[in-house]
């Protein structure tokens, strides 16, 4: 049995995460556009707790 990976969108400002299938594109907390993937390498976000890209190390939160 292969478990399907869940991908997330994450807010670069407050780190709120929603499943990619939710269709939300903006954060309901602060209006920021949610990231679907790493802005540097386009790797999908596979953890709702991520702060850095697991592929290239780019920080996903804005300062």
C-alpha positions as CSV (number, residue, x, y, z in Angstrom):
1,X,0.0,0.0,0.0
2,X,1.4,3.4,-1.1
3,X,0.4,6.3,1.0
4,X,-0.4,9.4,-1.0
5,X,1.6,12.5,0.0
6,X,-0.5,15.5,1.0
7,X,0.8,18.8,-0.3
8,X,0.1,22.2,1.4
9,X,-0.1,25.9,0.8
10,X,1.6,28.0,3.5
11,X,1.4,31.6,4.4
12,X,4.8,33.3,4.2
13,X,3.8,35.8,6.8
14,X,2.1,33.8,9.6
15,X,2.8,30.2,8.6
16,X,-0.8,29.1,8.4
17,X,-1.0,26.0,6.3
18,X,-3.9,24.5,4.4
19,X,-4.1,21.4,2.2
20,X,-3.5,22.1,-1.5
21,X,-6.9,20.6,-2.3
22,X,-8.7,23.3,-0.2
23,X,-8.5,25.7,-3.2
24,X,-7.7,28.7,-0.8
25,X,-5.1,31.0,-2.4
26,X,-4.9,33.8,0.2
27,X,-4.4,33.6,3.9
28,X,-7.6,34.2,5.9
29,X,-5.4,35.6,8.8
30,X,-3.6,38.4,7.0
31,X,-4.4,38.3,3.2
32,X,-1.0,37.1,2.0
33,X,-0.9,35.0,-1.1
34,X,-0.2,31.4,0.0
35,X,2.9,29.6,-1.3
36,X,2.2,26.3,-3.2
37,X,5.9,25.4,-3.6
38,X,9.3,26.7,-2.8
39,X,9.9,30.0,-4.6
40,X,13.5,29.0,-5.4
41,X,13.3,25.4,-6.6
42,X,9.5,24.8,-7.0
43,X,9.6,21.8,-4.6
44,X,6.1,21.1,-3.2
45,X,5.4,21.9,0.4
46,X,4.7,18.5,2.1
47,X,4.6,19.5,5.8
48,X,2.2,22.0,7.4
49,X,5.0,22.8,9.9
50,X,7.7,23.6,7.4
51,X,9.8,26.8,7.7
52,X,12.5,25.9,5.2
53,X,12.4,24.0,1.9
54,X,13.4,20.4,2.4
55,X,15.0,20.4,-1.0
56,X,17.1,23.6,-1.2
57,X,16.9,25.1,2.3
58,X,15.2,28.4,1.3
59,X,13.3,30.0,4.1
60,X,9.6,30.0,3.2
61,X,8.6,32.7,5.7
62,X,9.0,36.4,4.9
63,X,10.8,38.5,7.4
